[in-house]
Amino acid sequence: MKNIRFKEILFLSYKEKKAKRISLDSDVVVIKGGNGTGKSCLLKSLYGVFGALIDKYPKGWNPYFIVALLKFQIDGVTHSAMRIGKDFYLLNPDNTYFSETNSLEDQATALSMLFGLNLYYYSDQSQKKRLPVGCYFMPFYIDQDSGWQQPWSSFTQVGNEQVKRNVMLYYTGVVNYDYYLSQSHLMALKSEYRRWRNEKDIQNNFISIIREKLQSKNTMSLTEDAFKEEIGVFVTKIQDLKEKQNKILKELEELYYDKLFKESRVASLHANIKAIEDDFSYAIQHEDLLICPVCGAQTENSALVRLGMNIDKEDSRELIVKYKIELDEIKRKIERANQKSEELKQQIEEIEALVSIKKEEYTLKEYLDNKVIEKLHELFNENEQEFEANIERVEGNIQEEEEKLKSLKGTNRLKVILDDFNACLGAYSKELGSSLNKNKSHNLGEKIQGSGSSHPKETLAYFFTYLTIMHKYSTPIMMPVVIDEFKQNGTTDQSIDKMIEFAINHRPKDGQVIYSISGDYSATGNNVKTVSLDGETLMNESEYESVRNEVDDILNKNFRLK
């Protein structure tokens, strides 16, 4: 089991020229502050910097425009994760890149390599895919907005309930890695089987309707006037489609021009930064006057001039980030426009082909009677054979996977873990004073039914029961436990104190608990760090220079603008 601990997080806004550095190097970290001081912004960013998707951030906090840098340790070795806009970076101990991507699927692959998690799921088409990033961290985070309702529910886009359950069974030790993959594959195969059956039923219904319609039609040919009128409709349609296509091509021309312009601006800004750095270096080494080596012009070498150089460099960096975001949007617009243009082109070609057929066969009806019906029967027969072959194939794969699962299934282990789960849940519920039904046997992944002031206690009891079982039965990783705001609706001060004490006392061995609280609630125990937030925003101007220099050092060492 890999043990991960957070050491420090840095926030930086080039636009506002504000920053914040927060030490997390403690077993227990308490984030204190009133409403609007940035507690939730901080806690949501701890896993958001890795790429886990949060439902919503507090008003005024946009992670796309704030650089976040998290330093963490894996079994004592320091690494870092950084997010800039939609780009995610993982850094080695020497701050060189371990990975760089703006794809969440690629980020999930990089994290699986870093954490030693080789986890997949299978799509409905039985394609093997990486688990979404949020799946890795579901057991370790209680979000203020949704996490207090149900355990493992703080992140969005983590797959369906079966995917979440498979991850839960693997993390809690009920199944091993081979069983996890086999179960995920079986789930996808059954979904694929249902899809093929449904498509076959839909086609059979469609065939019945088409055959009925064709049999009811008379065989009278269209008149010449009707034929010309029908051709005219097609010609008009083609003209309309071509006009739409021309508009899209004009839009593409403008987009490509804008893309070329912004790319040239980015290149110029990089060159500008290099020139400013050279000028600044030259200014530092010379006194009094600066003499241009090209034109011979003389400029006073003062601190104000050198400050202006640094300001120009910062402005250039901000413009690079701004242009990068705009370029990403332009690329998406180009992709959509190209796709629409291709669709229009295909429609035009299909109509032109149909007009050609009509000219040869004289009427559309005659062509349909003689060729289309024949083709329909051919296609129906081909699809019928394809459906039957795929259904037979998937049925065989399901049977094979079910046999494999039988050989891997450990029913005794499941019973032992469920017994431990219920015993632990009962003990934790009693310690917290929740109203959980102690006479009922509870299953992994079940929904909490409680409500009112007892509900947060039940959620906390379930949450830490999962962590205890995971630690006991060798979960692959143990991340810091992050809890956003113990002060929930209906909880008394006495209950909050008890919940905080419970979370601290039951944190996993050698693990961390990081939580936020509004109000004066004490944290007991050794190695407790309290971070007090008292401003109107999380970041401030006084820390900007030191944080910016550290982030710039990393960017200057590795930065590659796509």
Residue pairs with C-beta under 8 A, 6 or more apart in sequence:
1 471
1 474
1 475
1 476
1 477
1 478
2 74
2 75
2 115
2 116
2 476
2 477
2 478
3 74
3 75
3 477
3 478
3 510
3 511
4 72
4 73
4 74
4 115
4 477
4 478
4 479
4 480
5 72
5 73
5 480
5 511
5 512
6 24
6 46
6 70
6 71
6 72
6 480
6 512
6 514
7 23
7 24
7 25
7 71
7 72
7 73
7 78
8 21
8 22
8 23
8 24
8 25
8 70
8 71
9 21
9 22
9 24
9 42
9 45
9 46
9 49
9 68
9 69
9 70
9 71
10 19
10 20
10 21
10 22
10 67
10 68
10 69
10 70
10 547
10 550
10 551
11 19
11 20
11 45
11 66
11 67
11 68
11 69
11 538
11 539
11 547
12 18
12 19
12 66
12 67
12 68
12 69
12 539
12 544
12 547
12 548
12 551
13 19
13 65
13 66
13 67
13 539
14 67
14 314
14 317
14 318
14 321
14 548
15 65
15 318
16 539
17 541
17 544
18 537
18 539
18 540
18 541
18 543
18 544
19 539
19 540
19 543
19 544
19 546
19 547
19 548
20 38
20 538
20 539
20 540
20 543
20 547
21 543
21 546
21 547
22 42
22 531
23 529
23 531
24 480
24 512
24 514
24 529
25 529
26 512
26 527
26 528
26 529
27 507
27 511
27 512
27 513
27 525
27 526
27 527
27 528
28 504
28 507
28 512
28 513
28 514
28 523
28 525
28 527
28 528
28 529
29 512
29 513
29 514
29 515
29 528
29 529
29 530
29 531
30 515
30 516
30 517
30 523
30 528
30 529
30 530
30 531
31 39
31 42
31 43
31 514
31 515
31 516
31 517
31 531
31 533
32 39
32 516
32 517
32 518
32 530
32 531
32 532
32 533
33 39
33 516
33 518
33 532
33 533
33 534
34 518
34 534
35 518
36 58
36 536
36 537
37 533
37 534
37 535
37 536
37 537
37 538
38 58
38 61
38 533
38 535
38 537
38 538
38 539
39 484
39 485
39 516
39 518
39 533
40 57
40 58
40 144
40 484
40 485
40 516
41 57
41 58
41 61
41 538
42 516
42 533
42 538
43 143
43 144
43 482
43 484
43 514
43 516
44 54
44 57
44 143
44 484
45 63
45 68
45 70
46 70
46 141
46 480
46 482
46 514
47 54
47 134
47 137
47 140
47 141
47 155
47 482
48 54
48 63
48 68
48 83
49 68
49 69
49 70
49 81
49 82
49 83
49 88
50 70
50 81
50 88
50 107
50 111
50 133
50 136
50 137
51 83
51 88
51 104
51 107
51 108
51 111
51 133
52 133
52 134
52 136
52 137
52 141
52 155
53 104
53 132
53 133
53 134
53 155
53 156
53 157
54 143
54 154
54 155
54 156
55 143
55 145
55 146
55 156
56 145
57 63
60 537
61 538
63 83
64 85
64 86
64 325
65 85
66 539
67 82
67 83
67 84
67 551
68 82
68 83
69 80
69 81
69 82
69 550
69 551
69 554
70 80
70 81
70 82
71 78
71 79
71 80
72 78
72 79
72 80
72 81
73 79
74 114
74 115
77 93
78 93
79 90
79 91
79 92
79 93
79 98
79 114
80 90
80 91
80 95
80 554
81 88
81 89
81 90
81 91
82 88
82 89
82 91
82 551
82 554
83 89
84 321
85 321
85 324
85 325
85 328
86 102
86 328
87 100
87 101
87 102
87 562
88 99
88 100
88 101
88 102
88 104
88 107
89 97
89 99
89 100
89 558
90 97
90 98
90 99
90 110
90 111
90 114
91 97
91 98
91 554
91 558
92 98
95 553
95 554
95 557
95 558
96 557
96 558
97 558
98 110
98 114
99 106
99 107
99 110
99 113
99 114
100 558
100 560
101 107
101 110
102 328
102 562
104 132
104 133
105 129
105 130
107 133
108 130
108 131
108 132
108 133
108 136
109 130
111 117
111 133
111 136
112 118
112 119
112 130
112 131
112 136
115 136
115 476
115 477
116 476
116 477
117 136
117 476
117 477
118 177
119 130
119 131
119 135
119 136
119 167
119 170
119 180
120 128
120 129
120 130
120 131
120 181
120 184
121 129
121 131
121 159
121 163
121 166
121 184
121 188
122 128
122 129
122 184
122 185
122 187
122 188
122 189
123 129
123 188
124 188
124 191
124 192
124 195
125 188
125 192
126 185
126 188
126 189
126 192
126 397
131 158
131 159
131 163
131 167
132 155
132 157
132 158
132 159
134 155
134 156
134 157
134 158
135 155
135 158
135 159
135 163
135 164
135 167
136 477
136 479
137 155
137 479
138 152
138 153
138 154
138 155
138 158
138 164
138 167
139 151
139 152
139 168
139 171
139 463
139 466
139 467
139 470
139 475
139 479
140 467
140 479
140 480
140 481
140 482
141 147
141 154
141 155
141 481
141 482
141 483
141 484
142 148
142 151
142 154
142 459
142 460
142 463
142 482
142 483
142 484
143 154
143 155
143 484
144 484
144 485
144 516
146 153
146 154
147 153
147 154
147 459
147 484
148 455
148 456
148 459
148 488
149 448
149 455
149 459
150 447
150 448
150 459
151 448
151 459
151 462
151 463
151 466
152 164
152 168
152 466
158 164
161 445
162 187
163 184
163 187
164 445
165 444
165 445
166 180
166 183
166 184
166 187
167 180
168 444
168 445
168 466
169 175
169 179
169 180
169 183
169 444
170 176
170 177
170 179
170 180
170 476
171 466
171 470
171 475
171 476
172 417
172 421
172 444
172 466
172 469
172 470
172 473
172 475
173 413
173 417
173 469
173 470
173 472
173 473
173 474
173 475
174 413
174 414
174 417
174 444
174 473
175 183
175 408
175 410
176 408
178 408
179 405
179 408
179 409
179 410
182 401
182 404
182 405
182 408
183 405
185 401
186 398
186 401
186 402
186 405
189 394
189 397
189 398
189 401
190 398
192 394
193 391
193 394
193 395
193 398
196 387
196 390
196 391
196 394
197 391
199 387
200 384
200 387
200 388
200 391
203 380
203 383
203 384
203 387
207 380
210 376
214 373
219 369
221 362
221 363
221 365
221 366
222 230
222 363
222 364
222 365
227 358
227 362
227 363
227 364
230 358
230 364
231 355
231 358
231 359
234 351
234 354
234 355
234 358
235 355
237 351
238 348
238 351
238 352
238 355
241 344
241 347
241 348
241 351
242 348
244 344
245 341
245 344
245 345
245 348
248 337
248 340
248 341
248 344
249 341
251 337
252 334
252 337
252 338
252 341
255 330
255 333
255 334
255 337
256 334
258 330
259 327
259 330
259 331
259 334
262 323
262 326
262 327
262 330
263 327
265 319
265 323
266 320
266 323
266 324
266 327
266 561
269 316
269 317
269 319
269 320
269 323
270 320
270 561
272 312
272 316
273 313
273 316
273 317
276 309
276 310
276 312
276 313
276 316
277 313
279 290
279 309
280 306
280 309
280 310
280 313
282 290
283 290
283 301
283 305
283 306
283 309
284 306
286 301
287 301
288 300
288 301
289 298
289 299
289 300
289 301
290 298
290 299
290 300
290 301
290 305
291 297
291 298
292 298
292 299
299 305
317 552
320 561
324 561
324 562
354 364
357 364
357 367
357 371
358 364
358 367
361 367
361 370
361 371
417 469
417 473
418 441
418 443
418 444
420 469
420 472
421 442
421 444
421 465
421 469
422 441
422 442
424 465
424 468
424 469
425 436
425 442
425 461
425 462
425 465
426 436
426 438
428 460
428 461
428 464
428 465
428 502
428 506
429 436
429 438
429 457
429 458
429 461
430 438
431 502
432 457
432 460
432 461
432 498
432 499
432 502
433 457
433 495
433 498
434 450
434 454
434 457
434 458
434 461
435 450
435 454
435 458
436 450
436 454
436 458
436 461
448 455
448 458
448 459
448 462
450 458
452 490
453 489
453 490
453 491
453 492
453 495
455 488
455 490
456 486
456 488
456 490
456 491
456 495
456 499
457 495
457 499
460 499
460 502
460 503
464 502
464 503
464 506
467 481
467 506
467 507
467 508
468 506
468 508
470 478
470 508
471 478
471 508
471 509
478 508
478 510
478 511
480 511
480 512
480 513
480 514
481 503
481 507
481 508
481 511
481 512
481 513
481 514
482 514
482 515
483 503
483 513
483 514
483 515
483 516
484 515
484 516
485 515
485 516
485 517
485 518
486 496
486 499
486 500
486 503
486 515
486 517
486 521
487 496
487 517
487 518
487 519
491 499
493 519
493 521
496 517
496 519
496 521
497 521
497 522
500 515
500 517
500 521
500 523
501 524
503 513
503 515
504 513
504 523
504 524
504 525
504 528
505 525
507 513
523 530
